[in-house]
C-alpha cells in the first residue's frame, strides 16, 4: 500500500454509535494510504484534505437544519465498506455507486426507490 505524503480525512460511523443517541452520528477518520482514499471514493464518501474540513463536514452532517439538542442526526447512509472498522458515511444526495448499506443486502438504488 502506498502511503500518502499528506494525510486525508473521511467521515465514518461514530465510535460511540452503540451508546444511546449516537446511532446516527459521524466522526472524522484519518486516511493514510492510497487504498483507503480509493475505498472511500468507491463507497461514495467524501475525502477531505484537512482535519478542519472533515470536522466542519461532520458538524454539518450531525446537526443538519432542524436538528436541535445534543444528539446527532446524520441523514446519510453507512456503507458496508469501512475504514478502521467503522462504516464509511455517505451524505444525502452524494453521487454514489450501488453498494450495499451496512447491515443490509439492499443497494443504494433499492433504498432510493423507497424514498
Buried (B, 14 or more C-beta within 10 A) or exposed (E): EEEBEEBBBBBBBBBEBEEEEBBBBBBBBBBBBEEBBEBBBBBBBBBBEEEEBBBEBBEBBBBBEEEEEEBBBBEBBBBBBBBEEBBBBBBEEBEBEEBBBBEEEEBBEEBEEEE
